[in-house]
């Protein structure tokens, strides 16, 4: 992840600030349940958000749909943009 934001010898974001605040920004912050449609898209090859998060997501987003795009990792939007766009279009066509 971090190397994706490193170009020509320069970080594209403030790494020291992220490092110092990692515990604050890395946790799941509970919010009231969102009882409206929501779409979660995940790359099938990504281990970033695994099935252990499923119950927590469903509690906070009970009307959510999930779509897994095979052959994509965490950067699913960059790796499979056409598949992501199809998924989003289907979701909004409801």
C-alpha positions in Angstrom: 0.0 0.0 0.0 2.6 2.5 1.0 4.8 1.9 -2.1 1.8 2.8 -4.3 2.1 6.3 -2.9 5.8 6.7 -3.4 6.8 8.4 -6.7 10.1 9.7 -7.9 11.7 9.5 -4.5 8.9 11.3 -2.7 5.9 10.3 -0.6 2.6 11.5 -1.9 1.2 11.8 1.7 2.6 12.6 5.1 4.0 9.3 6.3 5.2 10.6 9.7 1.7 11.9 10.6 0.1 8.6 9.5 2.6 6.6 11.5 2.1 8.7 14.6 -1.7 8.4 14.4 -2.0 4.8 13.1 -3.8 3.4 16.1 -6.4 6.3 15.9 -7.2 5.9 12.2 -6.9 2.2 11.8 -9.7 1.1 14.0 -13.4 0.5 13.1 -15.3 3.5 14.5 -18.9 2.5 15.3 -21.6 4.6 13.8 -25.4 4.3 14.0 -26.8 1.6 11.7 -27.4 2.8 8.1 -30.7 1.2 7.1 -30.5 2.2 3.4 -28.9 0.5 0.4 -25.2 0.3 0.4 -22.7 -1.5 -1.8 -19.4 -3.1 -0.7 -17.1 -4.1 -3.5 -14.1 -6.3 -2.7 -11.4 -7.9 -4.8 -11.5 -11.7 -4.6 -7.7 -11.9 -4.1 -7.6 -9.2 -1.3 -7.1 -10.2 2.3 -7.6 -6.7 3.5 -11.3 -7.2 4.4 -11.9 -10.8 5.1 -15.1 -12.6 6.2 -14.4 -11.9 9.9 -15.8 -8.4 9.2 -19.0 -9.6 7.7 -21.1 -9.6 10.9 -19.9 -6.1 11.9 -20.7 -4.8 8.5 -24.2 -6.3 8.5 -24.9 -4.8 11.9 -24.0 -1.3 10.7 -25.3 -1.7 7.2 -28.3 -4.2 7.3 -29.5 -3.3 3.8 -26.0 -3.7 2.3 -25.1 -5.8 -0.7 -21.6 -7.2 -1.3 -19.9 -7.9 -4.6 -16.6 -9.8 -4.9 -14.7 -9.2 -8.1 -12.5 -12.2 -8.9 -8.9 -11.7 -10.1 -8.5 -8.4 -8.3 -6.7 -7.5 -5.1 -7.2 -4.6 -2.7 -6.9 -2.0 -5.5 -9.9 -3.5 -7.2 -11.0 -0.2 -8.8 -7.6 0.1 -10.5 -7.2 -3.6 -11.4 -10.7 -4.3 -12.7 -12.3 -0.9 -13.4 -14.8 -2.3 -15.9 -16.1 -4.9 -13.4 -16.3 -2.3 -10.7 -18.3 0.0 -13.0 -20.7 -2.8 -13.9 -21.3 -3.6 -10.3 -22.0 0.0 -9.4 -24.3 0.4 -12.4 -26.3 -2.7 -11.4 -26.5 -1.4 -7.8 -27.9 2.0 -8.9 -30.3 0.4 -11.3 -32.3 -1.1 -8.4 
